[in-house]
Structures are given as structure tokens and as C-alpha cells.
């Protein structure tokens, strides 16, 4: 007779001293782990609920401006530094880690229209309603030293926007025309006009650094090459675009914030129709900024909310609002991809988390593992109706909620009408026009 | 295996295969063969070809094997191989045929997830090789049946700690006894018919509590951990803690005869003499459902551990399957002529074993609902229990028989047999141990059944050696991932599949949920118009107009349909005529 009976030595399964961690022998045999899918589903459901519980995106409010915040700029090399300009011509530099103002200067008379930090981070430029461009030192002046600009250029007309080249000492302003300036000269090295009376914003392409794009008041977006004497081409839309932002990772793509409540992502090689229309705002979109990864962007709107859109999604994944935040004029995504900054009408700058439920600070290894695991589970079960409902739910201010409902009804009515017209006319005489095609009037080269 | 692959090839061009240490024997054999063959060939030829071969192999080597800095080559290049059966063990889903017309993003996602799944499968299989314990076994000498080996002999042959697992508790006063092992296999709960209840850590033989409820006890069951258990007493269901303190008396559950605990759902399923099947959620203490089965007294019950479906055996020979979500039985199977005495389902949810009053023992494939084997037991089996590794124990009167592998090949002899001192009342294999607990009229017997238990437990699921702190932590985690009773279905993996409900089905569901059809065409109600234009005549005319329009639509559609079918028919005819023309080879002679 040969016999063997299971007999375990407890020493192999129990820790030796109480100062050790517990031993956890594993066996991954699927038959020992029944209901795998159901348990994972339950975990995913719990993770989704917890995500909503911990979604507290608002971090801080930076107050101190005495008028609405009109423009902001990120520091090009320092994460903790933020510059903001207000409607009374005051400019403030903020330390974001301390959450206080480190420097205040009266930059212009009237609005500060644009701020941009030079790529080296040692100085910055501002433009204002007083028809001047000023260059300032980033360092705080010494005790007894006057707060004076390094350089002041007096322009002929009002400037409305400003952007700096990524690598060279060249910057662009816009107003009645788009001007390219050399830092060393007091007159523009190049001026572009295309039968337009005014421009609202100009942006350099961060990848193809010689390219620029600007939004004009005749509802068009104009593209330029800095090396050429004439503009490249322009697209005319049904409504005016306020600002635009290039995708920092995909050189050809830019997104513009439009007055018709939508944002449009264009491929600059083909302006005939936008690649994507991003809908969700219920009032004019005023500003937009891409995340440094180029996967998402944030938009600020006149409807007192900011929304985060995925670059390839038509609807927002997140909406931020507070009771006190008024019309949001400008918005920035921080360079570490973690925070958002919004400046609004009621003189405050607000600091938000880019990922509402993210835990800030250093994560332990186990914490990170757990969050990664739950993230994966959420992804896996995201299409289940129960989970989808919880993950999608957002509380909206009453006005926004009702307005979006109204807009939906209007859109539906328009669609129905079009359908009826098509039904009662000669087949083929009323073509189907997609949402993307609707908003482009012409492309001029 | 290497030789089989290389056999048809010419002997002198040896394809250099990656050498592995377990292939040494094969290689040796092959070399011998080669030698013999080479001896037959002329010497000259051999030398030439051997040179060539050397060159070839060298070239191949240089291609295949990466050299170290020291000039040595890796004797075992590449990742270590994994046995195929192990990989198969961790396979979750059958790979489906690729369907075309998928979006490119989706395609990439699918291929990524497939790769990840494959990697996980391989890793798990690799880890499986490292598991520390092996299962037990019992082999007789030549001509010796294992069923003749007595428990005393086995207990003598094994080590002390194992032999201590064979013991008898003589409890003749309050028997016969029902029993239950906790999920970790550490704790034993005994319930005597005449009210005696004892729970003990049976390996260290430490008594945790012992009480007499002064009432008849029908069944006992551990709840999710060893701190609580449920007792079905004469009238109502009670819950006690491990110190013997009564926690709850649940009067909604009366005349309970048998109980099952679904550990992942935290549900206690009970069946009663009044033919009710009731589910109690023990995490919140609420009754989930009460189902009137309308089949008389229910005292045969088991659960399917794979999908948490409850199996009930009835006096008319049927076995019915129940989930808490449906008031009707999911499945009714006629299994026996005469009543069903006991039912048991194996761990993987594939096989169901039943025994009946007709003295038969039957094995069913519960996924396909097909009978596999049928055995005749002269005494008939009153109790059945299946172990983790698929051993079946059947109690016939006062003899406990253990069978091995009852579903695949017809079994003629039991694997083991043991006679206890009274009629058997309860039977349970201990999880993660080679032990079978038998409750009978004269107390309790714990017998050794080598090869019954799963040798390697999972520490995060059921750990026999867990500390109090670990148990508490496990309890919190288990409660957090408690599966809702709505998810109990015949196929537990249904939730992970793509919902392929057609639009019509979904639409139908929506109509049912809403109570009306949201897409239905509304009846035309003419607008009220002023200045006398809403006279009856004009209203009727407008109505008629709309009706005509609808009619036109329908007519248009039917005409289009007709034209299409006509066209198709013509094409078909055309093709057919083409084919017929091609077919005849004698066309050229026609005139």
C-alpha cells in the first residue's frame, strides 16, 4: 500500500514573527475563483461610484485682481508661476504652490490684452489697449528699483493678441493686422492683412514653429507662414471664432473656440470641413487650451462653466462650475498635465484638478497599483448601462441644464423639419448635410 | 517528440533544434540511430557530408544563439517553455473567428486585449509550476483493492498530524448529526437532531462552543466566516455566533429543512417543509425572495458552486434548478423513478450526481443537461458529497463509499469504503484537506480520503491559516465585492459578453418598461383653425389628406419591393440560363 495524505507544515504558511508581513500563498486556478466576471463587475461599479464620490476638482481661488481677469500666461520653465492680466491694466504674478501673489505691476492703461512669456523664461511681453507692447523682466525688481519695462514699443493701433515664437526672438501681435516683430526692432518685420478689419487672437504652432494661425472678426481663421509675405489660406465659418489653440503633439491640428457654442478641430491640410465638432457648451466659447499631452483640451465659456473635451470626442468628459464663478474669460492647462487654471469675470483665478477624482500628492506603491487596477476595470466595464449612467452623471447649474435641454429640443426640431422637407421634395433635391459640413462657408487660398 | 518531428528528414542534414535538458534522452536515442545509419553509408561520403553539416550547423548557431562577451553561448535560449495542458487550464474563452468590417481603432483594441490575455494566461501557467503542495493518493499493492484498506491502516501509514485527522466522536445521546465545514476547512459545525450544537476547530480539536437549543435541529450551516452560523430549528431559523450566543431569530423563515450558503453573494438559501425556497441576504439581514415551489416537502438541496444556482430534488423524481430572480424553476429534469434522495454538483459546475429511491446513482452533464452514467447501488445512496478534486462519497445505510472519477468511465468498484456506527445523516468533504466528515446516529467520524482535497489554496480567497486580522480584512473586501442576487444566472460569464440584442429586442424591452411605444406613429389630430375653416367637412378632408399620404408611402414601398424582387428574379434566371448554357459540352453539335 502506498499512501500520501495532504499534510501541510504550518510554518510554511504562517509568518515567523509578528514583525514580518503575512504570507499569502496564491493559486490562480480559475476553478478556485468562481464568478470572476461578476466580481470584477462589482469592483468596477464600486470604483466608478468612488470616483464620483471623490470628484472634488476645485483646489483654490486666487483673488487680488480689482477687475475681471482678461488673460493669463504660463511660465515657460517654472511650473509654479502664473501671470495674469486684468481689465484695469494690472498684471499679477502668482506663486501657485503658495497660492499667493508675488508681484503686482500696472502694465497698461485700459485692458491687458495679451501676455506671453519668452521661451527662456527670463522676460515676458504684454500688450494692452494703450497701443503699446512692453517687455518686462521676470525677476522682481530690487529694493528701491523702479518697476519699469525693459522695452516699450508704441504701435499705431490697438493690439488684441500676442504670441511668442518657440525658439527665436520673434513674436507676433494681432490687432487690425497680424504683425511679426523682431525683439530687437521697434517696427514689425512683417505685416499680414487680408481685407479684414480686426483679429482677435494669434497663435504660433508649437511644432512647425514658423506657422501661425489667427482668428479674424469676419468669421474667418487665417493661416500664415512666417517666411512668406502673404497669408497661406483662410476658412470662413458661419460664426466668429474667438481663439484657437494648436495641438502640441499633432502639428497639423488646431481647435478653435467659436461663438456658436461649439469648438471645431481642423486639419490645416484640409480646411473644407472640420475633423470634429465638439458640442456641449450652451453659450459662446471664449478660450481653449490643450493639455501638454495633446489628448485633451479645456475650454472656457460665457455660460460660466469650463469643460474638458477629449481631442477625438464630440462631447465633454467633464464640466466644472461653481456658484460664484461668472463668465470664464481665459483658461490654461498646466504644463505638468495635472491642473487647470481659469480666470473669470468676477476677478478670480481658480485652480482645478484636471482629473477630478485624482488623489494629489505622493502615492504609495500599493495605492498606485490599486488605482491602476480600478482604472482598468472601469475601462473594461464602461459600456455597461449601470456603470455608464453613474460615470456620466454630472450636476449642472439650473440655467445650463435648462438651456442645454432647450438646445436639444431646437436641434431636434430643426432636424425634423429638414426631414419633412426632404420627404416632400423631389428625391435628391434636398441633400443630407452633416453637422461638420454645416459650419464652413468657404475656403480661400 | 523531437525525433518524431525529424524522422521523415534525411538523416545527414541535422536540423539543429534548441536543446533542452529534458530532451537529453531523446537526443541520445537519436544519435544512436544516426550512428547506425551512418555506418551503413560509405565512409567517404560521410566525411564530406559531416563537414558540410558542421558548416551548416555553425551558420545556424551563429544566427540563432546570442553569444556572451566571454564567447560562451546560451545553452537554453529564449523563454522557458510551458506545458500545454497547464496553459489550457487557464484559458478563459474560446477564440472566435475574426470578423471583418471592424473599425481600425476597435481592431487595435481587440488585438491588444488579446495579447494581454495571452500573457496573463502564460504567466499564470508558469506560476502554476511553482505551487508547493501535491495532491494525496492511495495505491494498493498488487492484487489489493484500495477499498479493502481500512482507515486504521491508512492512519498508521501516514504521519502523525495526518493520522490525527482520523477520529470518531461518540455522541450517541443527541444524534443523528448534520455537519458543515467552514469555507477554509478549519472549522467544523455539528448539529444533532435532538438539539445539540457544537462548533470546533477540528484540526487542533479545540471546542469553540457547545450548546443545546432544546429543540429539534434540521440543519446547520456556517455563514461567510467562522464567526457566525445558521441553525434551522424546529420552527424558525436562528443565527448564532461562534460563542453560542443567539444573534437572530428569523421568523420569516419557518420550518426550514435544508440550507445552503452562497459565499460570494452572501445569500443563505433555505428550503422548508412548506415547499418554500427563500433567500436571506446575510449582509443586510433582509429576505431577498421567497419562492413557493408548489412541490411539497423539500429536503433535498444543493448549490452549484460555479453559478450559484440552487438544485432541489423532489419526491416525484425531478430535480429543479432555481435562481432568486425567477418565480418559476429554470430547469426541470426528470432524473429518477421514485423520489430523489440526494443531489450534488461538482466545483466546476459541469457534473451533477443524483441518487434516488430507485437505488440508482446517476451522473448528468449539467451544462448540456445530458445523462452521462447510471449506476445501480443495491442499498441506494442516502447522502452524496463531491470533493474539490472530484471524488464522490455516497452513504448507503451505515457504509460510506468513496468513488473516483464517476463521470468519465463506468466505475465498478469503490475507491474506498468505511463502515460507521449508525445510519449516515450528513456527509461533507473538508475543503483543502484529504478528509471526509461523516455525521451519523452515533456521533461524528472524520475519515481520511487521500486525494480528495485541493492541495494549494489561494490565500486571498480561503486561507486556512489566516489570522484574525487577515480574516477581518478579507471580510471587508468580500463584502465590498458582494455580487448582487440579480446577477445569478445559469451562465455566470454572460456579463462579460457583448450584448448582441437586436434593435427589435431592445425596442420591445423599452415598450415593456415604458408601457407605450415611443417610436409609434401618433394618430393625426387636425389643428383647430379659425374663421370657419374647422368645419366638419374640412377637418375630414384634412384627415383624408394625411391618410392618403400614408397610403401613398405604403404603396410606394410595396412597388419598390416588387421591382426589386422582379429584378432579382430576372438576374437569377439570367444566371441560371448562363450556367445551363455553359454546362452542356455538346452545345457545339446542336443545330
HADDOCK unambig.tbl for C-alpha pairs under 7 A between the chains (distance, minus, plus):
assign (segid A and resid 1 and name CA) (segid B and resid 139 and name CA) 5.64 0.50 0.50
assign (segid A and resid 1 and name CA) (segid B and resid 140 and name CA) 4.41 0.50 0.50
assign (segid A and resid 1 and name CA) (segid B and resid 141 and name CA) 5.03 0.50 0.50
assign (segid A and resid 2 and name CA) (segid B and resid 138 and name CA) 5.73 0.50 0.50
assign (segid A and resid 2 and name CA) (segid B and resid 139 and name CA) 4.97 0.50 0.50
assign (segid A and resid 2 and name CA) (segid B and resid 140 and name CA) 6.31 0.50 0.50
assign (segid A and resid 3 and name CA) (segid B and resid 137 and name CA) 5.60 0.50 0.50
assign (segid A and resid 3 and name CA) (segid B and resid 138 and name CA) 4.37 0.50 0.50
assign (segid A and resid 3 and name CA) (segid B and resid 139 and name CA) 6.26 0.50 0.50
assign (segid A and resid 4 and name CA) (segid B and resid 136 and name CA) 4.73 0.50 0.50
assign (segid A and resid 4 and name CA) (segid B and resid 137 and name CA) 5.18 0.50 0.50
assign (segid A and resid 4 and name CA) (segid B and resid 138 and name CA) 6.41 0.50 0.50
assign (segid A and resid 4 and name CA) (segid B and resid 158 and name CA) 6.88 0.50 0.50
assign (segid A and resid 4 and name CA) (segid B and resid 450 and name CA) 6.40 0.50 0.50
assign (segid A and resid 5 and name CA) (segid B and resid 136 and name CA) 4.55 0.50 0.50
assign (segid A and resid 5 and name CA) (segid B and resid 137 and name CA) 6.67 0.50 0.50
assign (segid A and resid 5 and name CA) (segid B and resid 158 and name CA) 6.98 0.50 0.50
assign (segid A and resid 5 and name CA) (segid B and resid 162 and name CA) 6.92 0.50 0.50
assign (segid A and resid 5 and name CA) (segid B and resid 434 and name CA) 6.20 0.50 0.50
assign (segid A and resid 5 and name CA) (segid B and resid 450 and name CA) 5.04 0.50 0.50
assign (segid A and resid 6 and name CA) (segid B and resid 135 and name CA) 6.37 0.50 0.50
assign (segid A and resid 6 and name CA) (segid B and resid 136 and name CA) 5.41 0.50 0.50
assign (segid A and resid 6 and name CA) (segid B and resid 433 and name CA) 6.24 0.50 0.50
assign (segid A and resid 6 and name CA) (segid B and resid 434 and name CA) 5.92 0.50 0.50
assign (segid A and resid 6 and name CA) (segid B and resid 455 and name CA) 6.71 0.50 0.50
assign (segid A and resid 7 and name CA) (segid B and resid 162 and name CA) 6.18 0.50 0.50
assign (segid A and resid 13 and name CA) (segid B and resid 465 and name CA) 6.58 0.50 0.50
assign (segid A and resid 14 and name CA) (segid B and resid 465 and name CA) 6.60 0.50 0.50
assign (segid A and resid 24 and name CA) (segid B and resid 459 and name CA) 4.78 0.50 0.50
assign (segid A and resid 24 and name CA) (segid B and resid 460 and name CA) 6.84 0.50 0.50
assign (segid A and resid 25 and name CA) (segid B and resid 458 and name CA) 5.96 0.50 0.50
assign (segid A and resid 25 and name CA) (segid B and resid 459 and name CA) 5.00 0.50 0.50
assign (segid A and resid 26 and name CA) (segid B and resid 457 and name CA) 6.84 0.50 0.50
assign (segid A and resid 26 and name CA) (segid B and resid 458 and name CA) 4.44 0.50 0.50
assign (segid A and resid 26 and name CA) (segid B and resid 459 and name CA) 5.48 0.50 0.50
assign (segid A and resid 27 and name CA) (segid B and resid 456 and name CA) 6.40 0.50 0.50
assign (segid A and resid 27 and name CA) (segid B and resid 457 and name CA) 6.09 0.50 0.50
assign (segid A and resid 27 and name CA) (segid B and resid 458 and name CA) 4.76 0.50 0.50
assign (segid A and resid 28 and name CA) (segid B and resid 124 and name CA) 6.45 0.50 0.50
assign (segid A and resid 29 and name CA) (segid B and resid 90 and name CA) 6.84 0.50 0.50
assign (segid A and resid 30 and name CA) (segid B and resid 90 and name CA) 6.51 0.50 0.50
assign (segid A and resid 31 and name CA) (segid B and resid 348 and name CA) 6.06 0.50 0.50
assign (segid A and resid 34 and name CA) (segid B and resid 306 and name CA) 5.85 0.50 0.50
assign (segid A and resid 35 and name CA) (segid B and resid 492 and name CA) 6.18 0.50 0.50
assign (segid A and resid 37 and name CA) (segid B and resid 493 and name CA) 5.89 0.50 0.50
assign (segid A and resid 37 and name CA) (segid B and resid 495 and name CA) 6.61 0.50 0.50
assign (segid A and resid 37 and name CA) (segid B and resid 496 and name CA) 6.01 0.50 0.50
assign (segid A and resid 38 and name CA) (segid B and resid 483 and name CA) 6.48 0.50 0.50
assign (segid A and resid 38 and name CA) (segid B and resid 495 and name CA) 6.85 0.50 0.50
assign (segid A and resid 39 and name CA) (segid B and resid 481 and name CA) 5.97 0.50 0.50
assign (segid A and resid 39 and name CA) (segid B and resid 483 and name CA) 6.24 0.50 0.50
assign (segid A and resid 42 and name CA) (segid B and resid 481 and name CA) 5.55 0.50 0.50
assign (segid A and resid 42 and name CA) (segid B and resid 483 and name CA) 6.34 0.50 0.50
assign (segid A and resid 43 and name CA) (segid B and resid 481 and name CA) 5.82 0.50 0.50
